[in-house]
Amino acid sequence: MPADPPTKKATFAQVAATMFWGLCMIGKKGTWERDGVKVSLPQVIVGALIAGGVVVTLLVLLARFMVRWAAQ
């Protein structure tokens, strides 16, 4: 049996793309395996924290904008 090729560690852009598409709940299992990279657990945790922070920040800014717009 041939040995599996060594897996490459995912880059920041690949982790960000994984978090984005995961947040949108779009993709199949094959989509993530196609690139031949491995997203490690620490990368997933940090990526999820950053993505969550971005989403919360955008929602807060949207709410502030709507409140100010409605008050005019």
FILUM-791105 format. One record per atom (N, C-alpha, C): residue number from 1; residue in one letter; atom name; x, y, z. Coordinates in pm, 1 decimal. Example, Ala and Ser with C-alpha at 12.3 -4.5 7.8 and 13.67 -1.06 7.14 Angstrom:
<recs>
+-----+---+----+----------+----------+----------+
|   k | r |  a |        u |        v |        w |
+-----+---+----+----------+----------+----------+
|   1 | A |  N |   1319.0 |   -569.0 |    780.0 |
|   1 | A | CA |   1230.0 |   -450.0 |    780.0 |
|   1 | A |  C |   1320.0 |   -330.0 |    780.0 |
|   2 | S |  N |   1285.0 |   -225.0 |    708.0 |
|   2 | S | CA |   1367.0 |   -106.0 |    714.0 |
|   2 | S |  C |   1290.0 |      3.0 |    787.0 |
+-----+---+----+----------+----------+----------+
</recs>
This chain:
<recs>
+-----+---+----+----------+----------+----------+
|   k | r |  a |        u |        v |        w |
+-----+---+----+----------+----------+----------+
|   1 | M |  N |     83.4 |   -117.4 |      0.0 |
|   1 | M | CA |      0.0 |      0.0 |      0.0 |
|   1 | M |  C |     88.1 |    123.9 |      0.0 |
|   2 | P |  N |     58.7 |    217.7 |    -90.2 |
|   2 | P | CA |    137.9 |    340.8 |    -90.1 |
|   2 | P |  C |    101.4 |    428.3 |     29.8 |
|   3 | A |  N |    202.1 |    496.0 |     79.9 |
|   3 | A | CA |    178.4 |    584.9 |    193.3 |
|   3 | A |  C |    107.2 |    710.0 |    145.9 |
|   4 | D |  N |     22.7 |    763.8 |    233.5 |
|   4 | D | CA |    -46.8 |    888.1 |    200.9 |
|   4 | D |  C |     54.1 |   1002.3 |    193.4 |
|   5 | P |  N |     35.0 |   1092.5 |     98.5 |
|   5 | P | CA |    125.9 |   1207.5 |     92.3 |
|   5 | P |  C |    108.0 |   1294.2 |    216.7 |
|   6 | P |  N |    212.8 |   1361.3 |    258.8 |
|   6 | P | CA |    199.2 |   1444.6 |    378.0 |
|   6 | P |  C |     98.2 |   1556.0 |    353.7 |
|   7 | T |  N |     16.6 |   1581.0 |    454.1 |
|   7 | T | CA |    -85.5 |   1685.1 |    440.6 |
|   7 | T |  C |    -24.5 |   1821.5 |    467.9 |
|   8 | K |  N |    -61.8 |   1916.6 |    385.6 |
|   8 | K | CA |    -14.0 |   2052.9 |    404.4 |
|   8 | K |  C |   -103.9 |   2122.3 |    506.0 |
|   9 | K |  N |    -44.0 |   2210.1 |    584.2 |
|   9 | K | CA |   -121.2 |   2288.6 |    678.8 |
|   9 | K |  C |   -191.1 |   2400.5 |    602.7 |
|  10 | A |  N |   -313.5 |   2429.4 |    638.9 |
|  10 | A | CA |   -392.4 |   2530.8 |    569.7 |
|  10 | A |  C |   -336.0 |   2670.3 |    593.7 |
|  11 | T |  N |   -345.5 |   2753.6 |    490.5 |
|  11 | T | CA |   -302.5 |   2892.6 |    503.7 |
|  11 | T |  C |   -414.4 |   2974.5 |    566.6 |
|  12 | F |  N |   -381.5 |   3100.6 |    601.7 |
|  12 | F | CA |   -481.9 |   3188.6 |    661.3 |
|  12 | F |  C |   -601.3 |   3206.5 |    567.4 |
|  13 | A |  N |   -574.5 |   3223.8 |    438.3 |
|  13 | A | CA |   -682.2 |   3243.4 |    341.1 |
|  13 | A |  C |   -771.3 |   3120.2 |    331.3 |
|  14 | Q |  N |   -712.3 |   3001.5 |    337.7 |
|  14 | Q | CA |   -791.2 |   2879.2 |    330.9 |
|  14 | Q |  C |   -876.9 |   2861.5 |    455.8 |
|  15 | V |  N |   -821.2 |   2897.6 |    571.9 |
|  15 | V | CA |   -899.5 |   2889.9 |    695.1 |
|  15 | V |  C |  -1013.6 |   2990.4 |    689.8 |
|  16 | A |  N |   -985.6 |   3112.9 |    641.4 |
|  16 | A | CA |  -1090.0 |   3215.2 |    631.1 |
|  16 | A |  C |  -1200.3 |   3170.8 |    535.6 |
|  17 | A |  N |  -1162.7 |   3111.1 |    423.5 |
|  17 | A | CA |  -1262.6 |   3062.3 |    328.5 |
|  17 | A |  C |  -1345.5 |   2950.2 |    390.0 |
|  18 | T |  N |  -1281.5 |   2862.2 |    463.8 |
|  18 | T | CA |  -1353.4 |   2753.8 |    530.0 |
|  18 | T |  C |  -1453.0 |   2809.1 |    631.3 |
|  19 | M |  N |  -1411.3 |   2909.3 |    709.4 |
|  19 | M | CA |  -1501.1 |   2970.5 |    807.6 |
|  19 | M |  C |  -1617.8 |   3041.5 |    738.4 |
|  20 | F |  N |  -1589.1 |   3112.1 |    627.6 |
|  20 | F | CA |  -1694.6 |   3182.9 |    556.1 |
|  20 | F |  C |  -1798.6 |   3086.3 |    501.6 |
|  21 | W |  N |  -1753.6 |   2984.4 |    430.7 |
|  21 | W | CA |  -1848.1 |   2889.5 |    371.8 |
|  21 | W |  C |  -1916.3 |   2805.4 |    479.2 |
|  22 | G |  N |  -1845.6 |   2778.6 |    587.8 |
|  22 | G | CA |  -1909.1 |   2707.3 |    699.1 |
|  22 | G |  C |  -2016.4 |   2791.2 |    765.1 |
|  23 | L |  N |  -1990.7 |   2921.3 |    776.9 |
|  23 | L | CA |  -2089.2 |   3012.3 |    833.7 |
|  23 | L |  C |  -2212.9 |   3019.1 |    745.3 |
|  24 | C |  N |  -2192.7 |   3016.7 |    615.1 |
|  24 | C | CA |  -2304.5 |   3018.8 |    520.9 |
|  24 | C |  C |  -2367.6 |   2880.1 |    505.1 |
|  25 | M |  N |  -2305.7 |   2779.3 |    564.2 |
|  25 | M | CA |  -2351.5 |   2639.8 |    556.5 |
|  25 | M |  C |  -2360.0 |   2590.9 |    412.9 |
|  26 | I |  N |  -2258.4 |   2627.6 |    334.6 |
|  26 | I | CA |  -2252.3 |   2585.9 |    194.6 |
|  26 | I |  C |  -2129.2 |   2498.6 |    176.2 |
|  27 | G |  N |  -2145.4 |   2391.0 |    107.1 |
|  27 | G | CA |  -2030.9 |   2306.3 |     74.9 |
|  27 | G |  C |  -2059.9 |   2160.2 |    104.3 |
|  28 | K |  N |  -1980.1 |   2077.1 |     43.3 |
|  28 | K | CA |  -1989.7 |   1933.4 |     64.1 |
|  28 | K |  C |  -1859.4 |   1885.2 |    125.2 |
|  29 | K |  N |  -1860.7 |   1764.4 |    172.1 |
|  29 | K | CA |  -1740.3 |   1709.4 |    232.9 |
|  29 | K |  C |  -1624.6 |   1709.6 |    133.7 |
|  30 | G |  N |  -1649.9 |   1678.5 |     10.1 |
|  30 | G | CA |  -1546.0 |   1674.7 |    -91.7 |
|  30 | G |  C |  -1484.2 |   1810.5 |   -118.3 |
|  31 | T |  N |  -1561.0 |   1916.1 |    -95.5 |
|  31 | T | CA |  -1509.5 |   2051.0 |   -116.9 |
|  31 | T |  C |  -1391.5 |   2078.2 |    -26.3 |
|  32 | W |  N |  -1400.1 |   2036.6 |     98.6 |
|  32 | W | CA |  -1294.5 |   2064.4 |    195.7 |
|  32 | W |  C |  -1173.9 |   1973.3 |    173.9 |
|  33 | E |  N |  -1195.7 |   1854.6 |    121.3 |
|  33 | E | CA |  -1086.3 |   1759.4 |    102.3 |
|  33 | E |  C |  -1013.9 |   1779.4 |    -30.5 |
|  34 | R |  N |  -1071.5 |   1853.8 |   -120.2 |
|  34 | R | CA |  -1017.3 |   1866.1 |   -255.1 |
|  34 | R |  C |   -878.8 |   1929.5 |   -257.4 |
|  35 | D |  N |   -856.7 |   2030.5 |   -175.4 |
|  35 | D | CA |   -729.7 |   2102.5 |   -179.6 |
|  35 | D |  C |   -614.3 |   2023.3 |   -120.9 |
|  36 | G |  N |   -643.3 |   1922.0 |    -45.8 |
|  36 | G | CA |   -537.2 |   1841.5 |     13.4 |
|  36 | G |  C |   -469.8 |   1908.5 |    131.4 |
|  37 | V |  N |   -537.0 |   2003.2 |    193.6 |
|  37 | V | CA |   -481.4 |   2068.7 |    311.7 |
|  37 | V |  C |   -562.5 |   2027.7 |    433.2 |
|  38 | K |  N |   -500.1 |   2045.2 |    546.2 |
|  38 | K | CA |   -568.1 |   2007.1 |    670.4 |
|  38 | K |  C |   -580.5 |   2130.8 |    758.8 |
|  39 | V |  N |   -702.8 |   2159.7 |    797.7 |
|  39 | V | CA |   -728.4 |   2268.5 |    891.0 |
|  39 | V |  C |   -724.6 |   2205.8 |   1029.9 |
|  40 | S |  N |   -630.9 |   2251.6 |   1111.4 |
|  40 | S | CA |   -615.1 |   2193.2 |   1244.3 |
|  40 | S |  C |   -717.6 |   2251.6 |   1341.4 |
|  41 | L |  N |   -734.7 |   2186.3 |   1454.3 |
|  41 | L | CA |   -830.4 |   2230.6 |   1555.1 |
|  41 | L |  C |   -799.9 |   2371.8 |   1605.2 |
|  42 | P |  N |   -673.9 |   2405.1 |   1636.6 |
|  42 | P | CA |   -647.5 |   2544.2 |   1677.9 |
|  42 | P |  C |   -682.2 |   2646.3 |   1569.4 |
|  43 | Q |  N |   -659.4 |   2611.5 |   1442.7 |
|  43 | Q | CA |   -695.8 |   2701.5 |   1334.2 |
|  43 | Q |  C |   -846.5 |   2721.4 |   1327.4 |
|  44 | V |  N |   -921.3 |   2614.7 |   1349.4 |
|  44 | V | CA |  -1067.3 |   2623.3 |   1347.8 |
|  44 | V |  C |  -1115.9 |   2709.9 |   1463.0 |
|  45 | I |  N |  -1059.0 |   2691.9 |   1581.7 |
|  45 | I | CA |  -1102.0 |   2768.6 |   1698.6 |
|  45 | I |  C |  -1073.2 |   2916.8 |   1679.5 |
|  46 | V |  N |   -951.5 |   2950.3 |   1637.9 |
|  46 | V | CA |   -915.3 |   3090.6 |   1615.9 |
|  46 | V |  C |   -998.5 |   3149.5 |   1502.2 |
|  47 | G |  N |  -1014.7 |   3073.9 |   1395.6 |
|  47 | G | CA |  -1095.5 |   3121.7 |   1282.8 |
|  47 | G |  C |  -1240.3 |   3145.4 |   1321.6 |
|  48 | A |  N |  -1296.3 |   3055.5 |   1402.8 |
|  48 | A | CA |  -1434.9 |   3072.0 |   1447.1 |
|  48 | A |  C |  -1449.3 |   3193.3 |   1538.8 |
|  49 | L |  N |  -1351.5 |   3216.6 |   1625.5 |
|  49 | L | CA |  -1356.6 |   3333.4 |   1713.3 |
|  49 | L |  C |  -1349.1 |   3462.8 |   1631.7 |
|  50 | I |  N |  -1260.0 |   3466.4 |   1534.2 |
|  50 | I | CA |  -1248.2 |   3584.9 |   1449.6 |
|  50 | I |  C |  -1375.4 |   3605.1 |   1367.3 |
|  51 | A |  N |  -1425.4 |   3498.3 |   1306.2 |
|  51 | A | CA |  -1547.4 |   3508.7 |   1225.7 |
|  51 | A |  C |  -1666.1 |   3550.7 |   1312.4 |
|  52 | G |  N |  -1675.4 |   3495.0 |   1432.2 |
|  52 | G | CA |  -1783.2 |   3533.8 |   1523.0 |
|  52 | G |  C |  -1772.9 |   3680.2 |   1562.2 |
|  53 | G |  N |  -1651.8 |   3726.3 |   1589.0 |
|  53 | G | CA |  -1631.6 |   3867.0 |   1622.8 |
|  53 | G |  C |  -1670.4 |   3959.2 |   1508.4 |
|  54 | V |  N |  -1635.7 |   3920.0 |   1386.7 |
|  54 | V | CA |  -1670.9 |   4000.2 |   1270.2 |
|  54 | V |  C |  -1823.2 |   4005.1 |   1252.9 |
|  55 | V |  N |  -1889.3 |   3892.9 |   1267.7 |
|  55 | V | CA |  -2035.2 |   3888.7 |   1252.4 |
|  55 | V |  C |  -2102.7 |   3974.1 |   1359.1 |
|  56 | V |  N |  -2060.5 |   3961.2 |   1484.2 |
|  56 | V | CA |  -2119.6 |   4040.0 |   1592.9 |
|  56 | V |  C |  -2095.8 |   4189.0 |   1569.3 |
|  57 | T |  N |  -1975.0 |   4225.4 |   1528.7 |
|  57 | T | CA |  -1944.1 |   4365.6 |   1501.2 |
|  57 | T |  C |  -2031.9 |   4420.5 |   1389.2 |
|  58 | L |  N |  -2046.8 |   4344.1 |   1281.7 |
|  58 | L | CA |  -2132.0 |   4388.3 |   1171.4 |
|  58 | L |  C |  -2277.0 |   4404.1 |   1214.9 |
|  59 | L |  N |  -2326.9 |   4313.0 |   1297.4 |
|  59 | L | CA |  -2464.6 |   4323.6 |   1345.5 |
|  59 | L |  C |  -2483.5 |   4444.3 |   1435.8 |
|  60 | V |  N |  -2386.9 |   4472.8 |   1522.7 |
|  60 | V | CA |  -2395.3 |   4589.7 |   1610.0 |
|  60 | V |  C |  -2393.5 |   4717.4 |   1526.8 |
|  61 | L |  N |  -2303.9 |   4725.1 |   1429.5 |
|  61 | L | CA |  -2297.9 |   4842.9 |   1343.1 |
|  61 | L |  C |  -2426.9 |   4860.7 |   1263.5 |
|  62 | L |  N |  -2483.2 |   4752.1 |   1214.1 |
|  62 | L | CA |  -2609.2 |   4758.5 |   1141.0 |
|  62 | L |  C |  -2721.9 |   4807.1 |   1231.8 |
|  63 | A |  N |  -2726.7 |   4757.0 |   1354.3 |
|  63 | A | CA |  -2830.4 |   4799.1 |   1448.7 |
|  63 | A |  C |  -2815.9 |   4948.0 |   1481.5 |
|  64 | R |  N |  -2692.9 |   4994.3 |   1504.1 |
|  64 | R | CA |  -2670.6 |   5137.0 |   1532.5 |
|  64 | R |  C |  -2713.4 |   5223.3 |   1414.2 |
|  65 | F |  N |  -2678.7 |   5179.5 |   1294.6 |
|  65 | F | CA |  -2716.2 |   5253.7 |   1175.5 |
|  65 | F |  C |  -2868.1 |   5262.5 |   1162.8 |
|  66 | M |  N |  -2936.0 |   5152.0 |   1185.6 |
|  66 | M | CA |  -3081.7 |   5150.0 |   1171.9 |
|  66 | M |  C |  -3147.3 |   5236.9 |   1278.3 |
|  67 | V |  N |  -3096.9 |   5237.0 |   1400.2 |
|  67 | V | CA |  -3154.4 |   5319.1 |   1506.7 |
|  67 | V |  C |  -3136.3 |   5466.7 |   1474.3 |
|  68 | R |  N |  -3016.7 |   5504.4 |   1428.0 |
|  68 | R | CA |  -2993.4 |   5644.5 |   1391.5 |
|  68 | R |  C |  -3075.2 |   5685.2 |   1271.3 |
|  69 | W |  N |  -3090.6 |   5595.5 |   1175.8 |
|  69 | W | CA |  -3167.9 |   5624.4 |   1055.7 |
|  69 | W |  C |  -3315.9 |   5639.7 |   1089.7 |
|  70 | A |  N |  -3366.1 |   5556.1 |   1179.4 |
|  70 | A | CA |  -3507.1 |   5561.0 |   1218.1 |
|  70 | A |  C |  -3535.9 |   5685.3 |   1303.0 |
|  71 | A |  N |  -3436.6 |   5738.4 |   1373.7 |
|  71 | A | CA |  -3457.3 |   5853.4 |   1460.8 |
|  71 | A |  C |  -3463.7 |   5984.5 |   1380.7 |
|  72 | Q |  N |  -3423.1 |   5981.1 |   1256.5 |
|  72 | Q | CA |  -3422.8 |   6105.5 |   1176.6 |
|  72 | Q |  C |  -3560.3 |   6141.2 |   1129.1 |
+-----+---+----+----------+----------+----------+
</recs>
